[in-house]
């Protein structure tokens, strides 16, 4: 590693995270691609580029634990819900902060989308932070979320998971800097 890469990598641990990628893995441990999270003035933007999904609609949720132990990803816990709301983006009582719009995989298994999580942040220490305590995780479900059913939208089994943690973000950030610094 070059001296410039070491200096840049060392500086990463001091900056506040404003964007990073979350690698998503299926139940077999295969990578499906990355969901990039970016801090915005009113929430967090999710840029989704995945492949290897079954065609059709799938639920996408943020879960309370930064754990992705397969094959069922139950270690991710329940939906991220620091405000103790009801489930569902269509729920008149308000939704979990972890409730996100469904994604659609095309016939070739690829899913690309830009979604927005209002009221979320990547700022550590905030009650609504995706990096709250140890972090959170992203879960993709087998079928679409119906937007209302309790507790999780009748969206079927958990089929993919990715950890949202400062450690994972810094590791990926350092790796990107190392690659960019090579001649």
Secondary structure, DSSP 8 states (H G I E B T S, - for coil): --HHHHHHHHHHTTS---EEEEEEEETTS-EEEEEEEEEETTEEEEEEEE-S--SEEEEEEEESS----TTT-GGG-SB--TT---S-TT-TT---TTEEEEEEE-TTS-EEEEEEEET-B--TT-TTBTTSTT-EEEEEESS---SSSTTTTT--SEEEEEEE-HHHHHHHHHHHHHHHH--
